[in-house]
Amino acid sequence: MKTRYTRLMALAAALVMTVGGLSSCGASDASTVGGGNSYNRSDNTNKVQQDNISGGTNGKDSIRTEGNDVAADEVTGGDANYETEGGTATAGEAAMPTQKSDITAEEYAKLEENGWSFVKDEPLSTFSTDVDTASYANARRMLESGMRVEPYSVRAEEFVNYFTYDYPQPDGEHPISVTTQLSDCPWNDKAKLMLVGVQAKKIEQETRPPMNIVLLIDVSGSMASADKLPLAQTAFMMLAENLDENDRVSIVTYSGEERVVLAGAAGDDFAAISESINSLEAGGATAGEAGINMAYSLAEEYFIEGGNNRIVMATDGDLNVGISSAEELTALIEKKREGGVYLSVLGFGTGNLKDDRLEALADNGNGNYSYIDSEREAQKVLLSELNATLFTVAKDVKAQVEFNPANVAAYRLVGYENRMLEAEDFTDDKKDAGDMGAGHSATALYEIIPAKGVLGSDGTDGIELKYQPTETETESTQEAVLTDELLTVKLRYKLPDGDKSTELSKPVMVADYTEKAPAELAFAVCAAELALFLRGSEYSNVTPDMIRKQLTDELLTDEYRKEFVELLTDAEQIYQ
């Protein structure tokens, strides 16, 4: 693990995060943020309680902490600011939602956790798969710096999907396979926990298709620090060393203006590529829109039929010339992606990271979003997982879980809040969804309350559902299917050059339950639990030391899982 900062710096950073980051993001509902709210934090659960809301004074927010918090016992902050299409508004005025800390300029989309759903009224749960990992790497950066993690930066599915799992490779016509596992839920003794694992087939480096890569690099003044442009240059030098004569490389930079640094160079011309990368210097404003347009133009000019045509964007997301909001960038990329050029995003830096914009770019550009906090992470993303990062084998991958109301009373999807789809979207081939690279896996976890009497369940007694169905709604639901089937997992995907989806499915039976969680589920649970803790989830009270006790040696199969244990120690010390 990289060298940590001194504890003095750690305490100072923790104080900044506590005062600035947490003061404006404690509630899980837009109606309870800002406007002079007062919150109580329990340091046993890292959870912001919402049942002690008072009026406050002059729109000020305050956080009252208990126990040995890093911050003072009572801190008064300034107005919470949120970005809206019309500019900046206070929390009470903002209709939606990008969390902007008072102290730092980092921005994160505000997402409400998925709640419980009643199977009789909502038997279908539909979502887009996600292979992004930025949230975990970003949280690691904060913890290793001695800071509390910004709660809105935490996306549970990205914590789970940061790690690799031993799922079976697809064997047959499909480029993806599905695995399911069912056991007990460690943070809820009333629930079972189901894993849905989707595995994309691997492609050997020697047999991969040629790549047409455009490196789109932010060289504005905000990228000058060592953890931004210099680190991006190091990352792209790693990538350049793994290209060959069949690949094409272009480089576009943007600051006050966009510029073509290199156009269509052969992948084995390392001298030209490295010279171009090393020549870059940071300075000026950030005209991201112009740079994006130029990058797509170059990608189309050197387009390789049957190849991997992709833009790899490196930036902190701090765009300040031209369109810059997540909504505007989404609209721009949606128009561009139809040409068969994918967009992957690498986020860099601290203090002004615009996480919401970068995620929107990658999600709508049919690519993935990674956060690079070190040379080691650059090596993981652009060397160890090169094919997974840059070569798509299945696009618009959607999952739909159909629960049998005879055997399942309620369910809750852990994470994927910004990946949720309507039930009808599952069969709509025009609806965009997640893409999976060669060797990628995507994992989802469901809390499940079995129907009363099934697997020893007491049913939904004491469980607060998303909403209580009316008598009319209950009477109008479908008849329960009296079988031993708990649910069916269905997947839909398209081939990279296709526009019609293919479906595969797998049932999960009552007999599939095992008291001891299989290895994949056992580790995925721990990753999810850390995310729930850092987020301050109302659905779990598991702490880092409790997570550590679940980790056996057989689960720590690689360096990244072993590093995970060290992060638990960091979190325990910072949140004590």
PyMOL commands that set and color helices and strands:
alter all, ss='L'
color gray80, all
select helices_A, chain A and resi 7-24+30-32+134-144+151-153+156-161+205-207+221-223+229-240+270-278+288-301+326-339+355-364+375-384+386-390+417-419+423-427+454-456+471-476+510-512+519-535+544-550+553-555+559-574
alter helices_A, ss='H'
color red, helices_A
select strands_A, chain A and resi 38-42+47-49+62-65+74-76+81-84+87-90+98-100+107-109+117-118+124-128+176-184+192-200+211-218+248-254+258-266+308-315+342-348+369-372+392-403+408-414+434-437+441-450+485-494+502-509
alter strands_A, ss='S'
color yellow, strands_A
deselect
rebuild
show_as cartoon
